Amino acid sequence: MREKNPLVTLPTNEIVLPVLKEHHVSLYMRREDLIHPLLSGNKYRKLKYNVQEALRKKHQKLITFGGAYSNHIPAAAYIAKEKGLKAMGIIRGEELASSWNQNPTLLRAHQLGMKFQFITREEYRKKDEDDFLNDLMRLHGPAYLIPEGGTNAFAIKGCEEIIQDTDEVYDVICCSVGTGGTLAGLSNAAKDHQQVLGFPALKGDFLQKDIRKFARKTNWALCNSYHFGGYAKVSEELVAFINEFKEITGVPLDPVYTGKMMFGILDSVAKGQFNKGCKILAVHTGGLQGIEGMNNYLKKKKLPLLTI
């Protein structure tokens, strides 16, 4: 049986915008980002049972994977410190070895006690292969391994808890998609009448296969038109949208995940892709820690900045 979500006081904000009124669609946002500044949204959900398992097996160290601006890396560093565990991050991009302390995400994780190993992108693609993992354990183990983004069976169990019994009033549940674990958890927990839509931050069709590993239902679909070029890529249009959305609604969005999701939802509403009377729940999966790093990038490119 699915555990009740203990964080029942998390607000669910109604989003009031002219395009929604015009098309007779209701949109609400579950503020999972308010769980914690670092351990927020789906990172809290994905790490909750993983860390419980690590402690049950009496591990003293976590090893996990991520890119330079990964939300998962500082979240894993935080929960490891909170639980008295050591943490090792295997970071994509060997060039970061000499500049990681200029990266807000990695600096934050380091300040929380995480140590790093920087590897090439070619090596990183082997992160799920047995030989690579065995070498990693010989070098850094013994340790409890958490995959990139935290996605495994324990993570799916945690993400299923996002959905509450009272959420049966919604017709559609939306989330941003990185590795697909959150979408799989929402799909498993959704009621029979509900559809789950995912808005990927990455290009490519590989996510379908990954999600099917964990999703027990076929009530989900991916909206692949709103990745803005891929992970960690943004445009002036997206930055302007995120800033305007915050100004009007008071809700901050991150540029890698939730900003793209909300852009996609509202664009789909404008194109008449939701039925009149449709009631949508959008899950805010956090990721706001990445805004500082993205603004550093935008500043170098002499582009408009995200409102903090």
Contacts in CASP RR format, 6 or more apart in sequence:
PFRMAT RR
TARGET T0000
AUTHOR 0000-0000-0000
METHOD contacts of the structure
MODEL  1
MREKNPLVTLPTNEIVLPVLKEHHVSLYMRREDLIHPLLSGNKYRKLKYN
VQEALRKKHQKLITFGGAYSNHIPAAAYIAKEKGLKAMGIIRGEELASSW
NQNPTLLRAHQLGMKFQFITREEYRKKDEDDFLNDLMRLHGPAYLIPEGG
TNAFAIKGCEEIIQDTDEVYDVICCSVGTGGTLAGLSNAAKDHQQVLGFP
ALKGDFLQKDIRKFARKTNWALCNSYHFGGYAKVSEELVAFINEFKEITG
VPLDPVYTGKMMFGILDSVAKGQFNKGCKILAVHTGGLQGIEGMNNYLKK
KKLPLLTI
2 160 0 8 1.000
2 161 0 8 1.000
2 189 0 8 1.000
3 161 0 8 1.000
4 161 0 8 1.000
4 164 0 8 1.000
5 161 0 8 1.000
5 162 0 8 1.000
5 164 0 8 1.000
7 35 0 8 1.000
8 164 0 8 1.000
10 30 0 8 1.000
10 31 0 8 1.000
10 32 0 8 1.000
10 34 0 8 1.000
10 35 0 8 1.000
11 31 0 8 1.000
11 34 0 8 1.000
12 28 0 8 1.000
12 29 0 8 1.000
12 30 0 8 1.000
12 31 0 8 1.000
12 281 0 8 1.000
13 28 0 8 1.000
13 29 0 8 1.000
13 31 0 8 1.000
13 249 0 8 1.000
13 251 0 8 1.000
14 26 0 8 1.000
14 27 0 8 1.000
14 28 0 8 1.000
15 27 0 8 1.000
15 28 0 8 1.000
15 29 0 8 1.000
15 249 0 8 1.000
15 251 0 8 1.000
15 282 0 8 1.000
16 249 0 8 1.000
17 27 0 8 1.000
17 248 0 8 1.000
17 249 0 8 1.000
17 266 0 8 1.000
19 266 0 8 1.000
19 269 0 8 1.000
19 270 0 8 1.000
20 26 0 8 1.000
20 27 0 8 1.000
20 266 0 8 1.000
20 269 0 8 1.000
23 269 0 8 1.000
23 270 0 8 1.000
23 272 0 8 1.000
23 274 0 8 1.000
23 276 0 8 1.000
24 276 0 8 1.000
24 277 0 8 1.000
25 269 0 8 1.000
25 274 0 8 1.000
25 276 0 8 1.000
25 277 0 8 1.000
25 278 0 8 1.000
25 279 0 8 1.000
25 280 0 8 1.000
26 277 0 8 1.000
26 278 0 8 1.000
26 279 0 8 1.000
26 280 0 8 1.000
27 265 0 8 1.000
27 269 0 8 1.000
27 280 0 8 1.000
27 282 0 8 1.000
28 170 0 8 1.000
28 279 0 8 1.000
28 280 0 8 1.000
28 281 0 8 1.000
28 282 0 8 1.000
29 251 0 8 1.000
29 281 0 8 1.000
29 282 0 8 1.000
29 283 0 8 1.000
29 284 0 8 1.000
30 162 0 8 1.000
30 281 0 8 1.000
30 282 0 8 1.000
30 283 0 8 1.000
30 284 0 8 1.000
31 251 0 8 1.000
31 284 0 8 1.000
32 40 0 8 1.000
32 41 0 8 1.000
32 42 0 8 1.000
32 44 0 8 1.000
32 45 0 8 1.000
32 162 0 8 1.000
32 283 0 8 1.000
32 284 0 8 1.000
32 285 0 8 1.000
32 286 0 8 1.000
33 40 0 8 1.000
33 41 0 8 1.000
33 252 0 8 1.000
33 258 0 8 1.000
33 284 0 8 1.000
33 285 0 8 1.000
33 286 0 8 1.000
33 287 0 8 1.000
33 288 0 8 1.000
34 40 0 8 1.000
35 41 0 8 1.000
35 44 0 8 1.000
36 44 0 8 1.000
36 78 0 8 1.000
37 288 0 8 1.000
37 289 0 8 1.000
38 74 0 8 1.000
38 75 0 8 1.000
38 78 0 8 1.000
38 108 0 8 1.000
38 112 0 8 1.000
38 289 0 8 1.000
39 47 0 8 1.000
39 75 0 8 1.000
39 78 0 8 1.000
39 79 0 8 1.000
39 82 0 8 1.000
40 75 0 8 1.000
40 286 0 8 1.000
40 287 0 8 1.000
40 288 0 8 1.000
41 284 0 8 1.000
41 285 0 8 1.000
41 286 0 8 1.000
41 287 0 8 1.000
42 159 0 8 1.000
42 162 0 8 1.000
42 175 0 8 1.000
42 181 0 8 1.000
42 182 0 8 1.000
42 283 0 8 1.000
42 285 0 8 1.000
42 286 0 8 1.000
43 71 0 8 1.000
43 72 0 8 1.000
43 75 0 8 1.000
43 76 0 8 1.000
43 286 0 8 1.000
43 287 0 8 1.000
44 75 0 8 1.000
45 155 0 8 1.000
45 158 0 8 1.000
45 159 0 8 1.000
45 161 0 8 1.000
45 162 0 8 1.000
45 182 0 8 1.000
46 72 0 8 1.000
46 149 0 8 1.000
46 150 0 8 1.000
46 151 0 8 1.000
46 154 0 8 1.000
46 155 0 8 1.000
46 158 0 8 1.000
46 159 0 8 1.000
46 181 0 8 1.000
46 182 0 8 1.000
47 75 0 8 1.000
47 76 0 8 1.000
47 79 0 8 1.000
47 146 0 8 1.000
47 150 0 8 1.000
47 155 0 8 1.000
48 154 0 8 1.000
48 158 0 8 1.000
49 154 0 8 1.000
49 155 0 8 1.000
49 157 0 8 1.000
49 158 0 8 1.000
50 144 0 8 1.000
50 146 0 8 1.000
50 150 0 8 1.000
50 152 0 8 1.000
50 154 0 8 1.000
50 155 0 8 1.000
51 62 0 8 1.000
51 79 0 8 1.000
51 80 0 8 1.000
51 83 0 8 1.000
51 85 0 8 1.000
52 154 0 8 1.000
53 144 0 8 1.000
53 154 0 8 1.000
54 62 0 8 1.000
54 83 0 8 1.000
54 85 0 8 1.000
54 144 0 8 1.000
55 83 0 8 1.000
55 85 0 8 1.000
57 144 0 8 1.000
59 85 0 8 1.000
59 142 0 8 1.000
59 143 0 8 1.000
59 144 0 8 1.000
60 85 0 8 1.000
60 86 0 8 1.000
60 142 0 8 1.000
60 143 0 8 1.000
61 80 0 8 1.000
61 85 0 8 1.000
61 86 0 8 1.000
61 87 0 8 1.000
61 88 0 8 1.000
61 140 0 8 1.000
61 141 0 8 1.000
61 142 0 8 1.000
61 143 0 8 1.000
61 144 0 8 1.000
62 76 0 8 1.000
62 80 0 8 1.000
62 85 0 8 1.000
62 86 0 8 1.000
62 87 0 8 1.000
62 88 0 8 1.000
62 143 0 8 1.000
62 144 0 8 1.000
62 146 0 8 1.000
63 87 0 8 1.000
63 88 0 8 1.000
63 89 0 8 1.000
63 90 0 8 1.000
63 136 0 8 1.000
63 137 0 8 1.000
63 140 0 8 1.000
63 141 0 8 1.000
63 143 0 8 1.000
63 144 0 8 1.000
63 145 0 8 1.000
63 146 0 8 1.000
64 72 0 8 1.000
64 73 0 8 1.000
64 76 0 8 1.000
64 87 0 8 1.000
64 88 0 8 1.000
64 89 0 8 1.000
64 90 0 8 1.000
64 145 0 8 1.000
64 146 0 8 1.000
64 147 0 8 1.000
64 148 0 8 1.000
64 149 0 8 1.000
64 150 0 8 1.000
65 89 0 8 1.000
65 90 0 8 1.000
65 91 0 8 1.000
65 92 0 8 1.000
65 124 0 8 1.000
65 127 0 8 1.000
65 146 0 8 1.000
65 147 0 8 1.000
65 148 0 8 1.000
65 149 0 8 1.000
66 72 0 8 1.000
66 73 0 8 1.000
66 89 0 8 1.000
66 90 0 8 1.000
66 91 0 8 1.000
66 92 0 8 1.000
66 148 0 8 1.000
66 149 0 8 1.000
67 73 0 8 1.000
67 91 0 8 1.000
67 92 0 8 1.000
67 93 0 8 1.000
68 91 0 8 1.000
68 92 0 8 1.000
68 93 0 8 1.000
68 96 0 8 1.000
68 100 0 8 1.000
68 103 0 8 1.000
68 105 0 8 1.000
68 106 0 8 1.000
69 103 0 8 1.000
69 105 0 8 1.000
69 232 0 8 1.000
69 256 0 8 1.000
69 290 0 8 1.000
69 293 0 8 1.000
69 294 0 8 1.000
70 105 0 8 1.000
70 148 0 8 1.000
70 149 0 8 1.000
71 105 0 8 1.000
71 254 0 8 1.000
71 256 0 8 1.000
71 257 0 8 1.000
71 286 0 8 1.000
71 287 0 8 1.000
71 289 0 8 1.000
71 290 0 8 1.000
72 148 0 8 1.000
72 149 0 8 1.000
72 150 0 8 1.000
73 89 0 8 1.000
73 91 0 8 1.000
73 105 0 8 1.000
73 106 0 8 1.000
73 109 0 8 1.000
73 114 0 8 1.000
74 105 0 8 1.000
74 108 0 8 1.000
74 109 0 8 1.000
74 112 0 8 1.000
74 114 0 8 1.000
74 289 0 8 1.000
76 87 0 8 1.000
76 89 0 8 1.000
76 109 0 8 1.000
76 114 0 8 1.000
76 146 0 8 1.000
76 150 0 8 1.000
77 87 0 8 1.000
77 108 0 8 1.000
77 109 0 8 1.000
77 110 0 8 1.000
77 112 0 8 1.000
77 113 0 8 1.000
77 114 0 8 1.000
78 112 0 8 1.000
80 86 0 8 1.000
80 87 0 8 1.000
80 112 0 8 1.000
80 113 0 8 1.000
80 114 0 8 1.000
81 87 0 8 1.000
81 112 0 8 1.000
81 113 0 8 1.000
86 113 0 8 1.000
86 115 0 8 1.000
86 143 0 8 1.000
87 109 0 8 1.000
87 112 0 8 1.000
87 113 0 8 1.000
87 114 0 8 1.000
87 115 0 8 1.000
88 114 0 8 1.000
88 115 0 8 1.000
88 116 0 8 1.000
88 117 0 8 1.000
88 140 0 8 1.000
88 143 0 8 1.000
89 109 0 8 1.000
89 114 0 8 1.000
89 115 0 8 1.000
89 116 0 8 1.000
89 117 0 8 1.000
90 116 0 8 1.000
90 117 0 8 1.000
90 119 0 8 1.000
90 124 0 8 1.000
90 127 0 8 1.000
90 136 0 8 1.000
91 100 0 8 1.000
91 106 0 8 1.000
91 116 0 8 1.000
91 117 0 8 1.000
91 118 0 8 1.000
91 119 0 8 1.000
92 119 0 8 1.000
92 121 0 8 1.000
92 124 0 8 1.000
93 118 0 8 1.000
93 119 0 8 1.000
93 120 0 8 1.000
93 121 0 8 1.000
93 124 0 8 1.000
94 118 0 8 1.000
94 119 0 8 1.000
94 120 0 8 1.000
95 118 0 8 1.000
96 103 0 8 1.000
96 106 0 8 1.000
96 118 0 8 1.000
97 118 0 8 1.000
100 106 0 8 1.000
100 107 0 8 1.000
100 110 0 8 1.000
100 116 0 8 1.000
100 118 0 8 1.000
101 107 0 8 1.000
101 110 0 8 1.000
103 293 0 8 1.000
104 289 0 8 1.000
104 290 0 8 1.000
104 292 0 8 1.000
104 293 0 8 1.000
104 296 0 8 1.000
105 289 0 8 1.000
105 290 0 8 1.000
105 293 0 8 1.000
106 116 0 8 1.000
108 289 0 8 1.000
109 116 0 8 1.000
110 116 0 8 1.000
117 139 0 8 1.000
117 140 0 8 1.000
123 132 0 8 1.000
126 132 0 8 1.000
127 133 0 8 1.000
127 147 0 8 1.000
127 148 0 8 1.000
128 147 0 8 1.000
133 145 0 8 1.000
136 145 0 8 1.000
137 143 0 8 1.000
137 145 0 8 1.000
146 152 0 8 1.000
147 179 0 8 1.000
148 179 0 8 1.000
149 155 0 8 1.000
149 178 0 8 1.000
149 179 0 8 1.000
150 179 0 8 1.000
151 179 0 8 1.000
151 180 0 8 1.000
151 181 0 8 1.000
151 210 0 8 1.000
151 214 0 8 1.000
153 214 0 8 1.000
155 181 0 8 1.000
156 181 0 8 1.000
156 184 0 8 1.000
156 185 0 8 1.000
156 188 0 8 1.000
156 214 0 8 1.000
158 185 0 8 1.000
159 181 0 8 1.000
159 182 0 8 1.000
159 184 0 8 1.000
159 185 0 8 1.000
159 186 0 8 1.000
159 189 0 8 1.000
160 185 0 8 1.000
160 186 0 8 1.000
160 188 0 8 1.000
160 189 0 8 1.000
161 189 0 8 1.000
162 182 0 8 1.000
162 185 0 8 1.000
162 186 0 8 1.000
162 189 0 8 1.000
162 283 0 8 1.000
163 173 0 8 1.000
163 186 0 8 1.000
163 189 0 8 1.000
163 190 0 8 1.000
167 173 0 8 1.000
167 191 0 8 1.000
167 281 0 8 1.000
168 191 0 8 1.000
168 193 0 8 1.000
168 194 0 8 1.000
169 279 0 8 1.000
170 194 0 8 1.000
170 279 0 8 1.000
170 280 0 8 1.000
170 281 0 8 1.000
171 193 0 8 1.000
171 194 0 8 1.000
171 195 0 8 1.000
171 275 0 8 1.000
171 278 0 8 1.000
171 279 0 8 1.000
171 280 0 8 1.000
172 194 0 8 1.000
172 195 0 8 1.000
172 196 0 8 1.000
172 197 0 8 1.000
172 274 0 8 1.000
172 278 0 8 1.000
172 279 0 8 1.000
172 280 0 8 1.000
172 281 0 8 1.000
173 186 0 8 1.000
173 190 0 8 1.000
173 194 0 8 1.000
173 195 0 8 1.000
173 196 0 8 1.000
173 197 0 8 1.000
173 280 0 8 1.000
173 281 0 8 1.000
173 282 0 8 1.000
173 283 0 8 1.000
174 196 0 8 1.000
174 197 0 8 1.000
174 198 0 8 1.000
174 199 0 8 1.000
174 261 0 8 1.000
174 265 0 8 1.000
174 280 0 8 1.000
174 281 0 8 1.000
174 282 0 8 1.000
174 283 0 8 1.000
175 182 0 8 1.000
175 183 0 8 1.000
175 186 0 8 1.000
175 196 0 8 1.000
175 197 0 8 1.000
175 198 0 8 1.000
175 199 0 8 1.000
175 261 0 8 1.000
175 282 0 8 1.000
175 283 0 8 1.000
175 285 0 8 1.000
176 182 0 8 1.000
176 198 0 8 1.000
176 199 0 8 1.000
176 200 0 8 1.000
176 201 0 8 1.000
176 257 0 8 1.000
176 258 0 8 1.000
176 259 0 8 1.000
176 260 0 8 1.000
176 261 0 8 1.000
176 285 0 8 1.000
177 183 0 8 1.000
177 198 0 8 1.000
177 199 0 8 1.000
177 200 0 8 1.000
177 201 0 8 1.000
177 202 0 8 1.000
177 207 0 8 1.000
177 222 0 8 1.000
177 257 0 8 1.000
178 200 0 8 1.000
178 201 0 8 1.000
178 202 0 8 1.000
178 207 0 8 1.000
178 231 0 8 1.000
178 257 0 8 1.000
179 207 0 8 1.000
179 210 0 8 1.000
180 207 0 8 1.000
180 210 0 8 1.000
180 211 0 8 1.000
180 214 0 8 1.000
181 210 0 8 1.000
181 211 0 8 1.000
181 214 0 8 1.000
182 283 0 8 1.000
182 285 0 8 1.000
183 196 0 8 1.000
183 198 0 8 1.000
183 211 0 8 1.000
183 215 0 8 1.000
183 220 0 8 1.000
183 222 0 8 1.000
184 211 0 8 1.000
184 213 0 8 1.000
184 214 0 8 1.000
184 215 0 8 1.000
184 220 0 8 1.000
185 214 0 8 1.000
185 215 0 8 1.000
186 196 0 8 1.000
186 220 0 8 1.000
186 283 0 8 1.000
187 196 0 8 1.000
187 211 0 8 1.000
187 215 0 8 1.000
187 216 0 8 1.000
187 217 0 8 1.000
187 219 0 8 1.000
187 220 0 8 1.000
188 214 0 8 1.000
188 215 0 8 1.000
188 216 0 8 1.000
188 217 0 8 1.000
190 196 0 8 1.000
190 217 0 8 1.000
190 219 0 8 1.000
192 219 0 8 1.000
194 219 0 8 1.000
195 219 0 8 1.000
195 220 0 8 1.000
195 221 0 8 1.000
196 219 0 8 1.000
196 220 0 8 1.000
196 221 0 8 1.000
197 220 0 8 1.000
197 221 0 8 1.000
197 222 0 8 1.000
197 223 0 8 1.000
198 220 0 8 1.000
198 221 0 8 1.000
198 222 0 8 1.000
198 223 0 8 1.000
198 261 0 8 1.000
199 222 0 8 1.000
199 223 0 8 1.000
199 226 0 8 1.000
199 260 0 8 1.000
199 261 0 8 1.000
199 264 0 8 1.000
199 265 0 8 1.000
200 207 0 8 1.000
200 222 0 8 1.000
200 223 0 8 1.000
200 224 0 8 1.000
200 226 0 8 1.000
200 227 0 8 1.000
201 227 0 8 1.000
201 230 0 8 1.000
201 231 0 8 1.000
201 232 0 8 1.000
201 256 0 8 1.000
201 257 0 8 1.000
201 260 0 8 1.000
202 227 0 8 1.000
202 230 0 8 1.000
202 231 0 8 1.000
203 224 0 8 1.000
203 227 0 8 1.000
203 229 0 8 1.000
203 230 0 8 1.000
204 224 0 8 1.000
205 224 0 8 1.000
207 222 0 8 1.000
208 222 0 8 1.000
211 220 0 8 1.000
211 222 0 8 1.000
223 264 0 8 1.000
223 268 0 8 1.000
225 264 0 8 1.000
226 260 0 8 1.000
226 261 0 8 1.000
226 263 0 8 1.000
226 264 0 8 1.000
226 267 0 8 1.000
227 233 0 8 1.000
227 260 0 8 1.000
228 234 0 8 1.000
228 235 0 8 1.000
228 238 0 8 1.000
228 260 0 8 1.000
231 256 0 8 1.000
232 256 0 8 1.000
232 294 0 8 1.000
234 255 0 8 1.000
234 256 0 8 1.000
234 294 0 8 1.000
234 298 0 8 1.000
236 303 0 8 1.000
236 304 0 8 1.000
238 255 0 8 1.000
238 259 0 8 1.000
238 260 0 8 1.000
238 263 0 8 1.000
239 255 0 8 1.000
239 298 0 8 1.000
239 303 0 8 1.000
239 304 0 8 1.000
239 305 0 8 1.000
239 306 0 8 1.000
240 304 0 8 1.000
241 259 0 8 1.000
241 262 0 8 1.000
241 263 0 8 1.000
242 252 0 8 1.000
242 253 0 8 1.000
242 255 0 8 1.000
242 259 0 8 1.000
242 306 0 8 1.000
242 307 0 8 1.000
243 304 0 8 1.000
243 306 0 8 1.000
243 307 0 8 1.000
245 251 0 8 1.000
245 253 0 8 1.000
245 259 0 8 1.000
245 262 0 8 1.000
246 252 0 8 1.000
246 253 0 8 1.000
246 307 0 8 1.000
247 307 0 8 1.000
251 284 0 8 1.000
252 288 0 8 1.000
252 291 0 8 1.000
252 307 0 8 1.000
252 308 0 8 1.000
253 259 0 8 1.000
253 262 0 8 1.000
253 284 0 8 1.000
254 286 0 8 1.000
254 287 0 8 1.000
254 288 0 8 1.000
254 290 0 8 1.000
254 291 0 8 1.000
254 294 0 8 1.000
255 290 0 8 1.000
255 291 0 8 1.000
255 294 0 8 1.000
255 306 0 8 1.000
256 287 0 8 1.000
256 290 0 8 1.000
256 294 0 8 1.000
257 285 0 8 1.000
257 286 0 8 1.000
257 287 0 8 1.000
258 284 0 8 1.000
258 285 0 8 1.000
258 286 0 8 1.000
258 287 0 8 1.000
261 282 0 8 1.000
262 282 0 8 1.000
265 280 0 8 1.000
265 282 0 8 1.000
268 274 0 8 1.000
274 280 0 8 1.000
291 306 0 8 1.000
291 308 0 8 1.000
292 308 0 8 1.000
294 306 0 8 1.000
295 305 0 8 1.000
295 306 0 8 1.000
295 308 0 8 1.000
298 304 0 8 1.000
298 305 0 8 1.000
298 306 0 8 1.000
299 305 0 8 1.000
END
